[in-house]
Amino acid sequence: MGNPSLLPYEMIVRVTSGEPEAMDEVLRHYSKRIRIAAIENGHIDRDTEDSIKSRLVAALFKFRFDEQEV
């Protein structure tokens, strides 16, 4: 089955292929964690939240699969 807190492999493939819908799904998947990480002084800092989302998107576009077969 797999761990529900992890994204499915297929989702990562879709994101790295440039599918906007897949990126939206990834951002929704991590939205609660991002909000928690963006809390400053008891409030959600929108700039921090946007920064975290931007870094996640950038990291996903840099992701490369190993060319070796498993």
N, CA, C and O of each residue as an XYZ file, in Angstrom:
280
protein
N       0.803     -1.184      0.000
C       0.000      0.000      0.000
C       0.850      1.253      0.000
O       0.744      2.068     -0.916
N       1.681      1.423      0.996
C       2.509      2.618      1.056
C       2.107      3.512      2.209
O       1.062      3.340      2.836
N       2.956      4.447      2.457
C       2.756      5.401      3.536
C       1.901      6.563      3.030
O       2.301      7.235      2.079
N       0.737      6.822      3.633
C      -0.138      7.894      3.147
C       0.448      9.290      3.323
O      -0.013     10.236      2.686
N       1.460      9.431      4.182
C       2.058     10.757      4.359
C       3.088     11.069      3.269
O       3.554     12.203      3.158
N       3.440     10.054      2.464
C       4.367     10.273      1.359
C       3.610     10.418      0.051
O       2.542      9.835     -0.134
N       4.174     11.197     -0.842
C       3.566     11.340     -2.166
C       3.853     10.100     -2.995
O       4.947      9.542     -2.917
N       2.884      9.665     -3.787
C       3.133      8.517     -4.666
C       4.186      8.869     -5.722
O       4.296     10.017     -6.152
N       4.941      7.876     -6.120
C       5.977      8.047     -7.138
C       5.405      8.687     -8.400
O       6.011      9.583     -8.988
N       4.238      8.214     -8.800
C       3.601      8.726    -10.018
C       3.350     10.227     -9.938
O       3.446     10.936    -10.940
N       3.028     10.704     -8.740
C       2.776     12.139     -8.548
C       4.055     12.936     -8.795
O       4.019     13.986     -9.436
N       5.170     12.445     -8.295
C       6.447     13.125     -8.506
C       6.789     13.151     -9.988
O       7.277     14.160    -10.497
N       6.537     12.051    -10.678
C       6.788     11.994    -12.120
C       5.940     13.039    -12.835
O       6.436     13.751    -13.708
N       4.673     13.132    -12.472
C       3.785     14.115    -13.110
C       4.241     15.537    -12.846
O       4.205     16.381    -13.741
N       4.671     15.809    -11.616
C       5.135     17.164    -11.273
C       6.380     17.514    -12.078
O       6.468     18.601    -12.649
N       7.336     16.601    -12.125
C       8.578     16.895    -12.845
C       8.358     16.976    -14.347
O       9.197     17.508    -15.074
N       7.225     16.445    -14.816
C       6.870     16.558    -16.236
C       6.186     17.893    -16.538
O       5.928     18.219    -17.696
N       5.894     18.662    -15.483
C       5.324     19.987    -15.669
C       3.812     20.062    -15.615
O       3.240     21.040    -16.095
N       3.143     19.068    -15.050
C       1.685     19.096    -14.951
C       1.252     20.036    -13.822
O       1.533     19.763    -12.655
N       0.570     21.138    -14.155
C       0.135     22.090    -13.119
C      -0.816     21.464    -12.093
O      -0.763     21.802    -10.910
N      -1.677     20.561    -12.538
C      -2.617     19.924    -11.615
C      -1.881     19.093    -10.571
O      -2.276     19.052     -9.406
N      -0.820     18.439    -10.993
C      -0.027     17.635    -10.063
C       0.651     18.535     -9.034
O       0.715     18.191     -7.854
N       1.159     19.688     -9.479
C       1.797     20.618     -8.537
C       0.771     21.124     -7.523
O       1.081     21.254     -6.339
N      -0.437     21.406     -7.980
C      -1.494     21.829     -7.050
C      -1.775     20.745     -6.017
O      -1.976     21.042     -4.840
N      -1.790     19.487     -6.458
C      -2.024     18.375     -5.534
C      -0.905     18.276     -4.499
O      -1.165     18.011     -3.325
N       0.330     18.486     -4.928
C       1.468     18.445     -4.003
C       1.339     19.568     -2.975
O       1.525     19.338     -1.781
N       1.026     20.766     -3.426
C       0.880     21.899     -2.503
C      -0.271     21.655     -1.521
O      -0.165     22.003     -0.344
N      -1.360     21.065     -1.996
C      -2.464     20.727     -1.090
C      -2.032     19.657     -0.089
O      -2.388     19.718      1.088
N      -1.265     18.681     -0.562
C      -0.800     17.586      0.303
C       0.012     18.134      1.484
O      -0.124     17.662      2.613
N       0.847     19.121      1.213
C       1.724     19.668      2.240
C       1.201     20.953      2.884
O       1.907     21.559      3.690
N      -0.005     21.378      2.554
C      -0.512     22.669      3.017
C      -0.525     22.810      4.543
O      -0.140     23.858      5.062
N      -0.956     21.787      5.260
C      -0.991     21.875      6.732
C       0.416     21.999      7.312
O       0.649     22.790      8.226
N       1.340     21.222      6.783
C       2.718     21.281      7.282
C       3.341     22.646      6.981
O       4.064     23.205      7.806
N       3.051     23.171      5.797
C       3.585     24.477      5.415
C       3.035     25.557      6.343
O       3.777     26.420      6.811
N       1.730     25.503      6.606
C       1.118     26.496      7.504
C       1.730     26.435      8.904
O       2.021     27.469      9.506
N       1.920     25.242      9.407
C       2.513     25.094     10.744
C       3.927     25.670     10.757
O       4.316     26.348     11.709
N       4.690     25.401      9.708
C       6.065     25.911      9.631
C       6.095     27.432      9.475
O       7.101     28.066      9.794
N       5.009     28.018      8.991
C       4.966     29.462      8.747
C       4.422     30.249      9.936
O       4.248     31.464      9.839
N       4.154     29.587     11.039
C       3.634     30.294     12.213
C       4.770     31.050     12.896
O       5.816     30.490     13.226
N       4.522     32.341     13.093
C       5.459     33.203     13.812
C       4.658     34.032     14.807
O       3.684     34.687     14.434
N       5.060     34.006     16.053
C       4.370     34.736     17.117
C       2.883     34.388     17.177
O       2.045     35.254     17.426
N       2.568     33.125     16.948
C       1.196     32.655     17.055
C       0.320     32.921     15.851
O      -0.865     32.588     15.873
N       0.866     33.511     14.801
C       0.090     33.818     13.598
C       0.808     33.283     12.363
O       2.033     33.165     12.339
N       0.030     32.967     11.353
C       0.622     32.497     10.096
C       1.197     33.695      9.360
O       0.481     34.646      9.046
N       2.485     33.641      9.090
C       3.156     34.692      8.325
C       3.027     34.318      6.846
O       3.629     33.346      6.390
N       2.246     35.088      6.110
C       1.969     34.777      4.695
C       3.229     34.838      3.838
O       3.367     34.067      2.888
N       4.149     35.742      4.162
C       5.401     35.815      3.401
C       6.221     34.545      3.588
O       6.795     34.022      2.633
N       6.273     34.058      4.809
C       6.997     32.816      5.095
C       6.319     31.648      4.402
O       6.988     30.787      3.831
N       4.994     31.614      4.451
C       4.244     30.545      3.791
C       4.531     30.547      2.283
O       4.777     29.495      1.694
N       4.498     31.720      1.672
C       4.788     31.829      0.235
C       6.221     31.415     -0.080
O       6.477     30.781     -1.104
N       7.148     31.772      0.794
C       8.556     31.411      0.597
C       8.744     29.891      0.642
O       9.469     29.326     -0.177
N       8.099     29.248      1.587
C       8.198     27.790      1.704
C       7.620     27.124      0.457
O       8.214     26.191     -0.081
N       6.465     27.601     -0.002
C       5.844     27.040     -1.201
C       6.754     27.225     -2.411
O       6.910     26.311     -3.221
N       7.350     28.400     -2.533
C       8.247     28.680     -3.664
C       9.452     27.751     -3.655
O       9.864     27.242     -4.697
N      10.014     27.534     -2.470
C      11.171     26.640     -2.368
C      10.792     25.196     -2.676
O      11.580     24.464     -3.274
N       9.592     24.780     -2.273
C       9.125     23.429     -2.591
C       8.977     23.255     -4.102
O       9.427     22.256     -4.662
N       8.353     24.219     -4.750
C       8.170     24.160     -6.204
C       9.527     24.118     -6.902
O       9.733     23.314     -7.812
N      10.451     24.979     -6.479
C      11.784     25.010     -7.094
C      12.501     23.675     -6.910
O      13.150     23.184     -7.834
N      12.388     23.092     -5.727
C      13.049     21.809     -5.463
C      12.460     20.698     -6.335
O      13.191     19.834     -6.818
N      11.164     20.722     -6.530
C      10.539     19.693     -7.361
C      10.983     19.800     -8.816
O      11.166     18.780     -9.479
N      11.156     21.011     -9.317
C      11.601     21.171    -10.698
C      13.075     20.815    -10.871
O      13.516     20.553    -11.991
N      13.839     20.802     -9.788
C      15.248     20.397     -9.850
C      15.408     18.888     -9.697
O      16.475     18.341     -9.978
N      14.348     18.215     -9.251
C      14.415     16.783     -8.984
C      14.703     16.019    -10.264
O      14.075     16.254    -11.297
N      15.655     15.107    -10.185
C      16.008     14.261    -11.324
C      15.983     12.811    -10.876
O      16.430     12.474     -9.780
N      15.456     11.962    -11.741
C      15.406     10.542    -11.447
C      16.719      9.899    -11.849
O      17.355     10.313    -12.818
N      17.116      8.892    -11.105
C      18.304      8.142    -11.434
C      18.030      7.371    -12.728
O      16.972      6.764    -12.888
N      18.976      7.403    -13.624
C      18.807      6.757    -14.921
C      18.928      5.238    -14.845
O      18.562      4.547    -15.795
N      19.432      4.711    -13.740
C      19.618      3.273    -13.620
C      18.282      2.599    -13.304
O      17.456      3.133    -12.564
N      18.096      1.415    -13.884
C      16.884      0.656    -13.580
C      17.076     -0.081    -12.283
O      18.186     -0.490    -11.941
N      15.982     -0.248    -11.560
C      16.016     -0.939    -10.264
C      15.496     -2.336    -10.435
O      15.436     -3.096     -9.469
